[in-house]
């Protein structure tokens, strides 16, 4: 199984082999498919389940049926803290055998408390991954920085969930990686999480000298709901630059991002002005999300935006943005078996219509949570490619 890459408006690079073995030969893997929201016999070939991915999922030391519903705030927080981030599952995932460029690099990790910018007395934490590369440190060379916005439906999760990727990026890229523990909904609804992400960018720029950061090489990375925050924060940053005087972001890297409330997505489709991309046409026959999935997604969004926010606000649903000028180059990863795939691809095309350089990457045969089994071949290749995408952006002469 391989990724499908799209660069600008170029054609699709089809994988030679989408899967290693027919999933229908294994009843257990068929059940796993359905548990992950995947069809063992899909209409579109890009959704043919990745056999290796399913095998690696089956190896995980966790009862997938015991994972709480995504909108159960307290139960999900408990599961993340006590199952995902520690114990057998966390230990298993930490043993991933990603090919490393600087495997022996020491990473200093520390938590920094940052004052929220909304006038409250609240604070949020930034988890700083500081690579101790002697040549860079001793010569006071400026380094790139990556701000990581974790997923979790805006209601759970923290930066430690992305620790493996954070340490790989820090070591192999020589970058200062900053995991942003923004305040969570529903206790802190929109715009609080977004304001924290924006303040994290500003804090990074203000403290660039302390961490030897090159402010012209700051990138954002966000997954799922974190992708929503990264998308909105980059729009906000771009529009406020004339006032703040801050440099442009070098790259915005969105992974299976949420770009719109379902109703906002429907409104975008009804009045869409930008033409569909080639890859959108390729997946046009993919069935829409089941009604129950849509309802749960709407409930999750309502937990985020609260009662006072318009779901069509472009900072809550970036797909509704009317003008995104001066937006930094963007890379978007979508999973072919993820119900969020259409809105991720639509957002790529929307950005492109405003002049942004955009690349897309479709991972065939995997669902939204494709990073769960880090030893799956598709996940390892994707993570290595993420590193290469950052490296190319940081090496570019374009500011």
Buried (B, 14 or more C-beta within 10 A) or exposed (E): BBBBBBEEEEEBEEBEEBBEEEBEEBEEBBEBBEEBBBBBEBEBBBBBBBBBBBBBBBEBEBEEEEBBEBBBBEBBBEBBBEBBBEEEBBEBBEEBEBEBEBEEBEBEBEEBEBEBBEEEEBEBBBBBBBBEBEEBEEEEEBBBBBBBBBBBBBBBBBBBBBBBBBBBBBBBBBBBBBBBBBBBBEEBBBBBBBBBBBBBBBBBBEBBEEBBBBBBBBBBBBBBBBBBBBBBBBBBBBBEBEEEEBBBBBBBBBBBBBBBBBBBBEBBEEEBEEEEBEBBEBBEEBEEBEEEBBEBBBEBBBBBBBEEBBBBBBBBBBBBBEEBEBBBBBBBBBBBBBBBBBBBBBBBBBBBBBEBBBBBBBBBBBBBBBBBBBBBBBBBBBBBBBBEBBBEBBEEEEE
